[in-house]
Amino acid sequence: MPVLQNLMEKFVFAAIDELLVGKGVCRCEQCRMDIAALALNDLPPRYVVTSKGASYARADLLETQKYVDVIGAVTKAIKLV
């Protein structure tokens, strides 16, 4: 059965893990989820159902500007939390 998923979530959580390393910021599950929720509200969703769609969306997210947008939204959310 097909599963609907938002690939932006994976990219946001990867960015959170990357940006919180070595920082004096709480990394508990509640704070990570709060950061993710704030960041995802500032970013457009990337919903996919098939593996072909996931590959296309991943390639699209690798564009420099979109990567910068994700990092910017996560950084902003970290500051708020």
N, CA and C atoms as an extended XYZ file, in Angstrom:
243
Properties=species:S:1:pos:R:3:atomname:S:1:resname:S:1:resid:I:1 pbc="F F F"
N         0.847       -1.181        0.000 N   MET     1
C         0.000        0.000        0.000 CA  MET     1
C         0.893        1.246        0.000 C   MET     1
N         0.603        2.210       -0.851 N   PRO     2
C         1.404        3.438       -0.898 CA  PRO     2
C         1.318        4.219        0.411 C   PRO     2
N         2.416        4.871        0.731 N   VAL     3
C         2.474        5.672        1.953 CA  VAL     3
C         2.801        7.107        1.566 C   VAL     3
N         2.005        8.038        2.050 N   LEU     4
C         2.235        9.455        1.812 CA  LEU     4
C         3.221        9.967        2.846 C   LEU     4
N         4.294       10.599        2.376 N   GLN     5
C         5.277       11.141        3.322 CA  GLN     5
C         5.770       12.494        2.850 C   GLN     5
N         6.128       13.332        3.796 N   ASN     6
C         6.670       14.652        3.509 CA  ASN     6
C         8.189       14.563        3.642 C   ASN     6
N         8.895       14.585        2.518 N   LEU     7
C        10.355       14.469        2.551 CA  LEU     7
C        11.010       15.641        3.263 C   LEU     7
N        10.324       16.771        3.314 N   MET     8
C        10.897       17.931        3.988 CA  MET     8
C        11.179       17.604        5.455 C   MET     8
N        10.363       16.736        6.052 N   GLU     9
C        10.589       16.341        7.440 CA  GLU     9
C        11.959       15.697        7.612 C   GLU     9
N        12.317       14.796        6.720 N   LYS    10
C        13.618       14.128        6.813 CA  LYS    10
C        14.756       15.127        6.690 C   LYS    10
N        14.624       16.068        5.749 N   PHE    11
C        15.670       17.067        5.560 CA  PHE    11
C        15.778       17.990        6.763 C   PHE    11
N        14.630       18.342        7.354 N   VAL    12
C        14.641       19.224        8.528 CA  VAL    12
C        15.293       18.509        9.708 C   VAL    12
N        14.935       17.273        9.960 N   PHE    13
C        15.544       16.550       11.085 CA  PHE    13
C        17.039       16.333       10.872 C   PHE    13
N        17.447       16.095        9.630 N   ALA    14
C        18.879       15.953        9.339 CA  ALA    14
C        19.597       17.273        9.612 C   ALA    14
N        18.976       18.380        9.236 N   ALA    15
C        19.580       19.695        9.485 CA  ALA    15
C        19.635       19.992       10.977 C   ALA    15
N        18.596       19.610       11.704 N   ILE    16
C        18.589       19.812       13.162 CA  ILE    16
C        19.747       19.052       13.790 C   ILE    16
N        19.891       17.788       13.435 N   ASP    17
C        20.975       16.976       13.997 CA  ASP    17
C        22.338       17.571       13.660 C   ASP    17
N        22.484       18.078       12.446 N   GLU    18
C        23.746       18.667       12.008 CA  GLU    18
C        24.045       19.965       12.756 C   GLU    18
N        23.024       20.799       12.927 N   LEU    19
C        23.234       22.124       13.523 CA  LEU    19
C        23.344       22.090       15.043 C   LEU    19
N        22.817       21.063       15.687 N   LEU    20
C        22.869       21.007       17.151 CA  LEU    20
C        24.164       20.402       17.686 C   LEU    20
N        24.959       19.784       16.824 N   VAL    21
C        26.211       19.168       17.251 CA  VAL    21
C        27.176       20.252       17.726 C   VAL    21
N        27.674       20.080       18.950 N   GLY    22
C        28.675       21.000       19.475 CA  GLY    22
C        28.120       22.322       19.970 C   GLY    22
N        26.809       22.502       19.922 N   LYS    23
C        26.198       23.732       20.408 CA  LYS    23
C        25.675       23.495       21.821 C   LYS    23
N        25.507       24.534       22.562 N   GLY    24
C        24.978       24.419       23.921 CA  GLY    24
C        23.465       24.466       23.931 C   GLY    24
N        22.844       23.757       23.008 N   VAL    25
C        21.392       23.767       22.870 CA  VAL    25
C        20.846       22.407       23.301 C   VAL    25
N        19.712       22.437       23.974 N   CYS    26
C        19.076       21.190       24.409 CA  CYS    26
C        18.740       20.330       23.198 C   CYS    26
N        19.044       19.038       23.290 N   ARG    27
C        18.774       18.115       22.188 CA  ARG    27
C        17.764       17.042       22.584 C   ARG    27
N        16.954       17.346       23.607 N   CYS    28
C        15.934       16.373       24.008 CA  CYS    28
C        14.885       16.252       22.900 C   CYS    28
N        14.102       15.192       22.955 N   GLU    29
C        13.113       14.921       21.914 CA  GLU    29
C        12.082       16.042       21.812 C   GLU    29
N        11.659       16.604       22.939 N   GLN    30
C        10.671       17.683       22.918 CA  GLN    30
C        11.209       18.910       22.195 C   GLN    30
N        12.438       19.299       22.481 N   CYS    31
C        13.036       20.472       21.824 CA  CYS    31
C        13.253       20.211       20.335 C   CYS    31
N        13.708       19.002       19.979 N   ARG    32
C        13.893       18.664       18.566 CA  ARG    32
C        12.567       18.744       17.812 C   ARG    32
N        11.493       18.249       18.420 N   MET    33
C        10.177       18.289       17.782 CA  MET    33
C         9.666       19.728       17.674 C   MET    33
N         9.893       20.553       18.703 N   ASP    34
C         9.492       21.960       18.645 CA  ASP    34
C        10.239       22.685       17.531 C   ASP    34
N        11.529       22.434       17.422 N   ILE    35
C        12.344       23.047       16.361 CA  ILE    35
C        11.831       22.601       14.990 C   ILE    35
N        11.570       21.309       14.855 N   ALA    36
C        11.084       20.780       13.578 CA  ALA    36
C         9.733       21.389       13.211 C   ALA    36
N         8.827       21.497       14.163 N   ALA    37
C         7.496       22.054       13.890 CA  ALA    37
C         7.607       23.501       13.420 C   ALA    37
N         8.413       24.287       14.109 N   LEU    38
C         8.585       25.687       13.714 CA  LEU    38
C         9.209       25.798       12.323 C   LEU    38
N        10.241       25.021       12.065 N   ALA    39
C        10.918       25.074       10.770 CA  ALA    39
C         9.991       24.601        9.647 C   ALA    39
N         9.277       23.513        9.872 N   LEU    40
C         8.395       22.977        8.833 CA  LEU    40
C         7.249       23.931        8.501 C   LEU    40
N         6.828       24.725        9.474 N   ASN    41
C         5.784       25.711        9.200 CA  ASN    41
C         6.279       26.831        8.295 C   ASN    41
N         7.584       27.034        8.233 N   ASP    42
C         8.170       28.065        7.366 CA  ASP    42
C         8.606       27.536        6.004 C   ASP    42
N         8.503       26.235        5.791 N   LEU    43
C         8.994       25.617        4.556 CA  LEU    43
C         7.850       24.970        3.776 C   LEU    43
N         7.962       24.945        2.447 N   PRO    44
C         6.928       24.257        1.663 CA  PRO    44
C         7.063       22.742        1.813 C   PRO    44
N         5.948       22.035        1.888 N   PRO    45
C         6.023       20.573        1.996 CA  PRO    45
C         6.482       19.948        0.688 C   PRO    45
N         7.055       18.762        0.777 N   ARG    46
C         7.472       17.978       -0.398 CA  ARG    46
C         6.904       16.574       -0.224 C   ARG    46
N         5.611       16.423       -0.530 N   TYR    47
C         4.943       15.137       -0.362 CA  TYR    47
C         5.242       14.217       -1.532 C   TYR    47
N         5.498       12.960       -1.217 N   VAL    48
C         5.729       11.933       -2.226 CA  VAL    48
C         5.020       10.650       -1.813 C   VAL    48
N         4.765        9.819       -2.815 N   VAL    49
C         4.150        8.515       -2.566 CA  VAL    49
C         5.035        7.408       -3.099 C   VAL    49
N         5.651        7.622       -4.252 N   THR    50
C         6.450        6.582       -4.889 CA  THR    50
C         7.939        6.849       -4.702 C   THR    50
N         8.746        5.841       -4.918 N   SER    51
C        10.191        6.011       -4.814 CA  SER    51
C        10.711        6.913       -5.930 C   SER    51
N        10.054        6.873       -7.095 N   LYS    52
C        10.438        7.769       -8.192 CA  LYS    52
C        10.179        9.221       -7.793 C   LYS    52
N         9.047        9.472       -7.175 N   GLY    53
C         8.730       10.815       -6.698 CA  GLY    53
C         9.703       11.258       -5.615 C   GLY    53
N        10.105       10.342       -4.755 N   ALA    54
C        11.060       10.662       -3.693 CA  ALA    54
C        12.409       11.033       -4.287 C   ALA    54
N        12.828       10.319       -5.312 N   SER    55
C        14.106       10.636       -5.960 CA  SER    55
C        14.066       12.018       -6.589 C   SER    55
N        12.975       12.338       -7.247 N   TYR    56
C        12.826       13.651       -7.862 CA  TYR    56
C        12.835       14.757       -6.803 C   TYR    56
N        12.101       14.554       -5.730 N   ALA    57
C        12.023       15.567       -4.678 CA  ALA    57
C        13.374       15.743       -3.985 C   ALA    57
N        14.113       14.654       -3.759 N   ARG    58
C        15.446       14.763       -3.151 CA  ARG    58
C        16.387       15.568       -4.048 C   ARG    58
N        16.324       15.302       -5.337 N   ALA    59
C        17.163       16.043       -6.277 CA  ALA    59
C        16.798       17.519       -6.260 C   ALA    59
N        15.522       17.813       -6.177 N   ASP    60
C        15.061       19.193       -6.124 CA  ASP    60
C        15.553       19.885       -4.859 C   ASP    60
N        15.559       19.168       -3.744 N   LEU    61
C        15.988       19.756       -2.470 CA  LEU    61
C        17.497       19.945       -2.383 C   LEU    61
N        18.237       19.304       -3.271 N   LEU    62
C        19.688       19.464       -3.255 CA  LEU    62
C        20.146       20.772       -3.892 C   LEU    62
N        19.220       21.488       -4.530 N   GLU    63
C        19.577       22.791       -5.068 CA  GLU    63
C        20.042       23.685       -3.925 C   GLU    63
N        21.043       24.482       -4.186 N   THR    64
C        21.668       25.293       -3.147 CA  THR    64
C        20.674       26.183       -2.426 C   THR    64
N        19.806       26.872       -3.140 N   GLN    65
C        18.881       27.795       -2.493 CA  GLN    65
C        17.909       27.073       -1.576 C   GLN    65
N        17.435       25.919       -1.999 N   LYS    66
C        16.503       25.174       -1.160 CA  LYS    66
C        17.203       24.653        0.096 C   LYS    66
N        18.452       24.233       -0.042 N   TYR    67
C        19.227       23.795        1.118 CA  TYR    67
C        19.434       24.964        2.084 C   TYR    67
N        19.734       26.128        1.549 N   VAL    68
C        19.916       27.327        2.375 CA  VAL    68
C        18.608       27.679        3.077 C   VAL    68
N        17.484       27.519        2.393 N   ASP    69
C        16.178       27.791        3.001 CA  ASP    69
C        15.924       26.871        4.191 C   ASP    69
N        16.256       25.591        4.043 N   VAL    70
C        16.072       24.628        5.137 CA  VAL    70
C        16.967       25.004        6.319 C   VAL    70
N        18.233       25.273        6.052 N   ILE    71
C        19.167       25.641        7.116 CA  ILE    71
C        18.705       26.927        7.807 C   ILE    71
N        18.248       27.894        7.030 N   GLY    72
C        17.767       29.153        7.599 CA  GLY    72
C        16.555       28.960        8.493 C   GLY    72
N        15.591       28.151        8.032 N   ALA    73
C        14.375       27.900        8.829 CA  ALA    73
C        14.711       27.156       10.117 C   ALA    73
N        15.631       26.196       10.044 N   VAL    74
C        16.011       25.435       11.238 CA  VAL    74
C        16.788       26.330       12.207 C   VAL    74
N        17.678       27.150       11.697 N   THR    75
C        18.447       28.061       12.557 CA  THR    75
C        17.520       29.029       13.270 C   THR    75
N        16.557       29.562       12.552 N   LYS    76
C        15.575       30.478       13.146 CA  LYS    76
C        14.780       29.770       14.247 C   LYS    76
N        14.371       28.535       13.975 N   ALA    77
C        13.599       27.768       14.953 CA  ALA    77
C        14.444       27.442       16.193 C   ALA    77
N        15.718       27.135       16.003 N   ILE    78
C        16.606       26.849       17.143 CA  ILE    78
C        16.694       28.068       18.047 C   ILE    78
N        16.800       29.246       17.454 N   LYS    79
C        16.884       30.482       18.240 CA  LYS    79
C        15.602       30.722       19.043 C   LYS    79
N        14.464       30.362       18.463 N   LEU    80
C        13.193       30.558       19.156 CA  LEU    80
C        13.004       29.578       20.292 C   LEU    80
N        13.479       28.356       20.103 N   VAL    81
C        13.301       27.334       21.137 CA  VAL    81
C        14.376       27.511       22.191 C   VAL    81
